[in-house]
Amino acid sequence: MTTLSTYMSAARAKALPEDVTEQAKYHLLDTISAMVSGSELPPGQAAQRYIRERGGNGGVTVAGSALTAPPIDAALANGVMAHADETDDSHNESRSHPGCSVIPAAFAAGEAYGIDGIGLLRAVTLGYDIGTRVVMAMGGATFSYESSLSTHSIAGTFGAAAAAGCAAGLDTRQTRWLLDYAAQESSGFIAWRRDTDHIEKAFVFAGMPARNGVTAALLVKSGWNGVDDIFSGPDNFFAAYAPKAQPDRLIEKLGERYEITQTDIKKWSVGSPIQAPLDGVEAIRAKKPFEPDQVKRVTVRLAPSVAAVVDNRDIPDICLQHMIAVMLIDKTVSFLAAHDKARMQDAAVLKERAKVNLVRDEELAKLLPARETVVEIEFADGSRESERISAVRGTPRNPMTRAEVINKARDLTTPVIGREVSTRLIDTVFGIEELADIRNLRRMLQRG
């Protein structure tokens, strides 16, 4: 607790390494883009409706709208928008989506206290470090597979609290209390897997944790105190949730290994388990161009636990069979195509979907948390092509370039805020060290 709270309270004044700064900008831009694009999807519309019904006025920006709200409500709304679909980033080892909760929380507290661009980057980076480490200490992927608790909401709450606390300038003892309140707020169950509209999922993964984190930070900033040792004292967090936890992983290489550099940025706006299969189909097409009617069967092999997340789901962007069918027809997967639910009933798509065979491969389970995939296409002429994807594009082992991140951001934001504002937003993020007050981002995040 001493090491952790001391590190966290000092993060606002600690310079980041150059490569970490660059990655932080990538994730900041990627999540902002998810917020803006998500504002037009059903979860984003639901979030804005909630804000309007509560007055729609406050000191913090609600992205993709003309609304503002108090920090706690804005964090909830922007979080829901950031995970309104499967566009946002993900951290494989902790089984969490850090950006969609951490960045809305950092924005909410940051706007409330008028922090500068450097302060925002440092708060965001700290949030990624703390939220993911809490779940990794609990057991990471193993805990995720064995528990009915949602690692996404747990990591999100601690990450959002860390980011908001950093933006609020909490001292070392206040940081201990911040973690205590975050622990009390941690909740969420994997029942979200039954959600067919992505609204509950957006709340569990992002809106709720962002709201929780900002709430914890504002309470402590206003003078509330709490328990000093929630990770190590009697009746501590790990004893309650993960008795087999390794608490020392909370501080493992803290300040040396930055988890924001270990977080994936998605090339495709679909669920994480579908990234590698789409990469595989793209790689096969590069070797042997083909048309849909030349394909007899597509076999996709995934680890059983991974396959279960995307097997014949009702939501297009987390349904593997549907997205492979779209990929066969369109030769790519656009943001629009990934969110066209009506197309799930299209005869041409259903014809291709019938060709997709998802195999739950126990051998691939042995490689977890690495989500390796094998894709094989059998053609009508009897020939076969296969591709094994060991490093998905956008992961630390196969990272996207700055140009790719920018192109994705343009694709997501231009339809909402226009090309000129989108370009200015991108330029501002990559020069964010010059931003004296992050509230100046508002005119680039909202509709005119």
C-alpha distance (Angstrom), angle and dihedral (degrees) to the residues before:
residue distance angle dihedral
M1 . . .
T2 3.79 . .
T3 3.79 94.1 .
L4 3.79 93.7 42.7
S5 3.79 98.4 46.6
T6 3.81 93.0 43.1
Y7 3.79 91.1 52.0
M8 3.79 93.4 46.5
S9 3.79 95.4 48.9
A10 3.81 91.1 50.2
A11 3.82 95.5 47.7
R12 3.81 95.1 89.4
A13 3.83 90.3 64.8
K14 3.81 98.2 36.3
A15 3.81 117.9 102.8
L16 3.80 115.7 -129.7
P17 3.81 124.1 -131.8
E18 3.80 113.6 -99.5
D19 3.81 95.6 -111.4
V20 3.80 91.2 48.7
T21 3.80 90.5 50.6
E22 3.79 90.2 53.5
Q23 3.80 92.3 50.0
A24 3.80 90.9 46.5
K25 3.80 89.0 56.0
Y26 3.82 90.4 50.5
H27 3.80 92.0 52.8
L28 3.79 93.3 42.2
L29 3.81 91.2 53.4
D30 3.79 93.0 42.3
T31 3.81 92.8 52.4
I32 3.80 94.4 43.6
S33 3.81 87.0 52.9
A34 3.80 90.2 51.0
M35 3.82 89.6 51.3
V36 3.79 93.4 50.0
S37 3.80 95.4 45.0
G38 3.80 91.4 41.3
S39 3.79 90.4 57.7
E40 3.81 88.5 77.3
L41 3.80 96.6 48.8
P42 3.84 123.5 87.7
P43 3.84 95.4 -98.6
G44 3.81 90.1 48.9
Q45 3.78 91.3 49.0
A46 3.80 89.7 49.4
A47 3.81 89.7 51.6
Q48 3.80 92.1 51.7
R49 3.79 91.2 47.1
Y50 3.79 89.1 54.7
I51 3.82 91.1 50.9
R52 3.82 92.8 47.8
E53 3.78 91.6 50.6
R54 3.79 88.7 54.3
G55 3.80 92.9 51.3
G56 3.80 102.6 -88.3
N57 3.80 94.2 -122.2
G58 3.79 130.5 115.3
G59 3.74 144.0 100.3
V60 3.79 101.2 -77.1
T61 3.81 131.4 77.7
V62 3.80 121.1 -110.8
A63 3.81 103.5 -153.8
G64 3.79 122.6 -124.7
S65 3.81 92.6 16.2
A66 3.79 140.8 71.7
L67 3.80 90.4 -113.1
T68 3.77 133.3 111.3
A69 3.80 127.8 -169.1
P70 3.80 142.6 178.3
P71 3.83 112.3 -77.4
I72 3.82 97.6 -98.6
D73 3.81 94.6 48.9
A74 3.81 92.9 42.2
A75 3.80 90.8 51.8
L76 3.81 90.3 52.5
A77 3.82 93.6 47.6
N78 3.80 96.0 45.1
G79 3.79 90.5 45.8
V80 3.79 92.2 53.6
M81 3.80 89.3 49.0
A82 3.79 92.0 49.2
H83 3.81 90.5 56.5
A84 3.79 97.1 32.5
D85 3.80 84.8 120.9
E86 3.80 137.3 -5.8
T87 3.81 98.4 -73.1
D88 3.81 98.1 104.6
D89 3.80 128.4 91.5
S90 3.82 127.2 -89.9
H91 3.80 137.9 -155.3
N92 3.78 110.1 -142.0
E93 3.80 103.1 -161.1
S94 3.80 94.0 51.5
R95 3.80 94.7 37.4
S96 3.78 90.8 -129.8
H97 3.81 142.5 121.6
P98 3.82 101.9 -131.8
G99 3.78 102.5 178.0
C100 3.80 99.1 57.0
S101 3.81 92.6 61.4
V102 3.81 103.9 24.4
I103 3.80 97.5 51.4
P104 3.83 97.9 46.4
A105 3.81 87.8 48.7
A106 3.81 92.6 48.7
F107 3.81 89.9 48.7
A108 3.80 93.7 48.6
A109 3.80 95.5 49.9
G110 3.79 91.5 35.3
E111 3.80 93.0 55.6
A112 3.79 90.7 44.1
Y113 3.81 91.0 56.2
G114 3.81 98.8 30.8
I115 3.79 98.2 -121.9
D116 3.80 122.3 178.0
G117 3.80 129.4 -115.9
I118 3.79 94.9 -93.6
G119 3.79 89.8 51.4
L120 3.80 89.7 51.8
L121 3.81 92.5 52.7
R122 3.80 91.5 49.1
A123 3.81 93.0 47.8
V124 3.80 91.4 48.8
T125 3.80 93.2 47.8
L126 3.81 91.3 50.1
G127 3.79 90.8 50.1
Y128 3.81 91.4 55.3
D129 3.81 90.1 48.9
I130 3.80 97.5 50.6
G131 3.80 103.7 38.2
T132 3.78 94.5 49.6
R133 3.80 93.8 44.1
V134 3.80 92.2 54.5
V135 3.80 90.9 58.8
M136 3.80 93.2 41.1
A137 3.81 88.0 53.9
M138 3.81 88.5 52.1
G139 3.80 89.8 55.4
G140 3.78 104.5 -80.1
A141 3.78 114.2 -141.0
T142 3.80 92.5 3.6
F143 3.80 91.2 54.9
S144 3.80 89.3 47.4
Y145 3.79 93.2 54.6
E146 3.81 95.7 43.7
S147 3.81 100.5 42.2
S148 3.80 135.0 69.5
L149 3.81 88.9 -147.3
S150 3.78 117.9 102.5
T151 3.80 113.0 -114.0
H152 3.80 87.3 -165.8
S153 3.80 94.6 64.6
I154 3.82 94.0 40.3
A155 3.81 94.6 51.2
G156 3.78 90.2 41.0
T157 3.79 94.8 53.3
F158 3.81 95.0 49.6
G159 3.80 92.2 41.4
A160 3.79 92.8 49.4
A161 3.81 91.5 46.7
A162 3.80 91.7 50.8
A163 3.80 92.2 49.2
A164 3.81 94.2 45.7
G165 3.80 91.9 44.5
C166 3.79 90.4 51.9
A167 3.80 91.3 49.8
A168 3.82 89.8 48.3
G169 3.82 91.3 51.9
L170 3.81 97.9 -123.4
D171 3.80 116.5 -176.4
T172 3.80 125.4 -129.8
R173 3.79 98.2 -85.5
Q174 3.80 92.3 42.6
T175 3.79 87.5 53.0
R176 3.82 89.6 58.1
W177 3.81 88.7 54.7
L178 3.79 90.6 45.5
L179 3.80 90.0 57.4
D180 3.80 90.0 47.3
Y181 3.80 92.6 55.7
A182 3.80 91.2 44.0
A183 3.80 89.0 54.0
Q184 3.80 91.1 51.3
E185 3.80 90.2 50.0
S186 3.82 95.7 48.7
S187 3.77 109.8 116.0
G188 3.78 141.5 128.0
F189 3.78 134.8 122.1
I190 3.78 132.4 -143.8
A191 3.80 90.2 -108.3
W192 3.83 83.8 104.2
R193 3.82 86.0 83.0
R194 3.82 87.6 76.1
D195 3.82 92.4 55.1
T196 3.81 109.0 114.0
D197 3.82 99.4 -174.2
H198 3.83 100.4 47.5
I199 3.81 90.4 -125.2
E200 3.80 97.9 109.8
K201 3.80 89.2 39.8
A202 3.80 90.7 53.6
F203 3.79 89.2 50.8
V204 3.83 95.0 48.0
F205 3.81 96.5 43.5
A206 3.79 99.5 39.0
G207 3.79 123.5 -8.4
M208 3.80 96.8 55.1
P209 3.84 96.0 42.8
A210 3.81 92.3 46.1
R211 3.80 90.5 49.3
N212 3.81 91.3 45.9
G213 3.78 94.0 49.7
V214 3.78 94.5 49.4
T215 3.80 90.9 45.4
A216 3.81 91.1 53.8
A217 3.80 92.3 48.5
L218 3.80 95.2 47.5
L219 3.80 93.2 46.7
V220 3.79 92.6 52.7
K221 3.80 92.5 42.1
S222 3.82 88.7 54.9
G223 3.81 91.0 56.0
W224 3.79 106.8 -87.4
N225 3.79 115.9 144.1
G226 3.80 131.3 -160.6
V227 3.79 146.6 164.7
D228 3.80 114.5 -30.5
D229 3.80 99.9 -149.4
I230 3.80 111.3 37.3
F231 3.81 92.2 151.4
S232 3.80 97.6 47.2
G233 3.79 113.3 18.7
P234 3.81 131.7 85.5
D235 3.82 113.7 -55.6
N236 3.78 89.2 12.0
F237 3.79 127.8 176.1
F238 3.80 96.2 -100.0
A239 3.80 93.5 48.3
A240 3.79 88.6 55.3
Y241 3.79 100.0 43.7
A242 3.80 110.2 17.8
P243 3.83 116.3 17.9
K244 3.82 90.2 177.9
A245 3.80 91.8 55.6
Q246 3.80 124.5 133.1
P247 3.81 103.2 -140.3
D248 3.80 92.4 -173.1
R249 3.81 88.0 72.3
L250 3.81 87.2 72.5
I251 3.78 89.4 75.1
E252 3.81 99.9 27.6
K253 3.83 106.9 138.0
L254 3.80 90.0 -20.0
G255 3.80 105.3 176.3
E256 3.81 91.2 18.2
R257 3.81 103.6 60.2
Y258 3.78 112.4 41.4
E259 3.79 112.1 -158.9
I260 3.79 92.3 -150.7
T261 3.81 86.1 72.1
Q262 3.82 89.2 52.6
T263 3.82 93.7 53.0
D264 3.80 122.4 102.2
I265 3.79 124.5 -124.7
K266 3.78 110.0 -153.3
K267 3.76 119.0 -123.1
W268 3.80 89.8 -166.9
S269 3.82 123.4 47.4
V270 3.80 92.7 -125.9
G271 3.80 137.8 96.6
S272 3.80 116.4 -62.1
P273 3.85 95.9 -110.2
I274 3.84 89.7 57.8
Q275 3.82 95.0 54.1
A276 3.80 95.8 81.6
P277 3.83 95.5 44.3
L278 3.81 90.4 53.2
D279 3.81 89.7 47.9
G280 3.81 87.3 51.8
V281 3.79 94.9 52.2
E282 3.81 90.2 46.5
A283 3.82 91.0 50.6
I284 3.81 92.3 49.5
R285 3.79 91.5 49.2
A286 3.81 89.3 51.7
K287 3.82 89.1 56.3
K288 3.80 95.5 40.8
P289 3.82 118.5 14.2
F290 3.79 111.5 -144.4
E291 3.79 144.7 168.7
P292 3.82 124.4 -127.8
D293 3.80 94.3 -106.5
Q294 3.81 89.3 58.5
V295 3.82 90.9 61.9
K296 3.78 119.6 91.1
R297 3.81 99.7 174.3
V298 3.80 140.4 -6.0
T299 3.79 116.5 -154.4
V300 3.79 118.5 -165.1
R301 3.79 119.9 -171.1
L302 3.80 119.4 -157.5
A303 3.79 135.6 162.2
P304 3.84 107.7 -89.8
S305 3.81 95.8 -114.7
V306 3.80 90.7 48.7
A307 3.80 93.4 46.4
A308 3.80 91.3 52.7
V309 3.80 90.9 64.2
V310 3.83 94.8 58.3
D311 3.80 105.7 25.5
N312 3.81 110.6 127.1
R313 3.80 94.5 -35.0
D314 3.80 122.4 177.5
I315 3.81 94.0 -125.4
P316 3.83 113.3 78.6
D317 3.80 99.2 -139.1
I318 3.81 93.3 52.3
C319 3.82 96.6 41.3
L320 3.80 109.2 97.3
Q321 3.80 96.6 -166.3
H322 3.79 92.2 51.4
M323 3.81 95.9 46.1
I324 3.81 92.5 48.7
A325 3.80 88.5 51.7
V326 3.81 90.5 50.8
M327 3.80 89.7 48.3
L328 3.80 91.1 53.2
I329 3.80 91.9 52.6
D330 3.82 102.3 36.2
K331 3.84 97.3 33.0
T332 3.80 86.4 -134.6
V333 3.81 138.6 36.5
S334 3.78 115.1 -116.8
F335 3.80 125.5 -165.8
L336 3.80 88.7 -109.6
A337 3.80 94.0 51.1
A338 3.79 92.4 48.4
H339 3.80 90.5 57.5
D340 3.80 101.0 40.5
K341 3.80 100.2 110.2
A342 3.79 93.0 174.5
R343 3.78 89.1 62.2
M344 3.78 89.5 66.1
Q345 3.83 85.6 78.3
D346 3.82 95.8 45.1
A347 3.81 111.5 123.3
A348 3.81 94.4 -135.9
V349 3.79 91.9 51.6
L350 3.80 92.9 45.7
K351 3.80 89.2 52.2
E352 3.82 91.0 56.9
R353 3.80 93.2 39.6
A354 3.81 89.6 60.1
K355 3.80 87.6 63.1
V356 3.82 94.0 58.9
N357 3.79 117.4 98.9
L358 3.82 117.6 -172.0
V359 3.81 113.0 -158.0
R360 3.79 121.1 -164.5
D361 3.79 101.8 -140.6
E362 3.81 117.9 -162.2
E363 3.80 90.9 -164.9
L364 3.79 90.1 62.9
A365 3.80 89.3 50.4
K366 3.81 88.1 65.8
L367 3.81 89.3 63.6
L368 3.81 96.2 55.5
P369 2.98 136.0 156.7
A370 3.83 80.0 41.1
R371 3.81 104.8 76.4
E372 3.77 101.7 -144.4
T373 3.78 118.7 178.8
V374 3.78 136.3 -165.8
V375 3.80 118.0 -154.7
E376 3.80 122.0 -170.8
I377 3.80 125.8 -177.3
E378 3.79 119.1 -162.0
F379 3.77 112.1 -159.9
A380 3.78 129.4 -147.6
D381 3.81 90.5 -112.0
G382 3.81 90.5 61.1
S383 3.81 96.7 -104.7
R384 3.81 122.9 126.2
E385 3.79 135.9 -153.8
S386 3.79 125.5 -171.7
E387 3.77 136.8 -175.2
R388 3.78 130.8 -167.6
I389 3.79 113.8 -151.6
S390 3.79 111.8 -157.2
A391 3.81 97.8 158.0
V392 3.80 115.8 38.0
R393 3.78 116.9 -146.4
G394 3.79 107.9 -98.3
T395 3.80 95.6 31.0
P396 3.83 121.9 113.2
R397 3.82 89.7 -101.0
N398 3.82 92.1 52.7
P399 3.80 106.3 20.6
M400 3.77 127.5 -171.6
T401 3.79 117.1 -115.1
R402 3.79 124.2 -117.6
A403 3.81 88.0 -104.9
E404 3.82 91.4 54.3
V405 3.80 91.8 49.3
I406 3.80 90.2 49.8
N407 3.80 92.9 48.1
K408 3.80 90.8 51.9
A409 3.82 90.6 48.1
R410 3.80 91.5 51.3
D411 3.79 91.5 49.6
L412 3.80 91.7 52.1
T413 3.81 101.2 40.5
T414 3.81 106.5 34.3
P415 3.83 95.9 72.5
V416 3.82 89.7 54.9
I417 3.82 107.0 36.3
G418 3.81 101.8 16.4
R419 3.80 132.8 -109.3
E420 3.81 97.5 -82.5
V421 3.80 95.1 51.3
S422 3.81 91.1 41.5
T423 3.81 90.4 55.6
R424 3.80 91.3 48.0
L425 3.81 91.0 49.3
I426 3.81 92.2 51.3
D427 3.81 92.2 48.0
T428 3.81 91.0 48.1
V429 3.81 93.4 51.9
F430 3.78 92.4 50.8
G431 3.79 89.7 48.6
I432 3.78 95.3 38.8
E433 3.79 93.0 131.6
E434 3.81 85.9 76.4
L435 3.81 93.9 54.8
A436 3.80 108.9 106.2
D437 3.81 95.9 -171.4
I438 3.80 124.5 18.3
R439 3.80 89.6 -145.9
N440 3.81 84.7 78.8
L441 3.81 87.5 72.7
R442 3.81 91.0 69.6
R443 3.79 96.2 88.2
M444 3.82 89.2 54.7
L445 3.82 95.4 47.8
Q446 3.78 99.9 49.1
R447 3.77 137.0 66.9
G448 3.76 117.1 -104.3
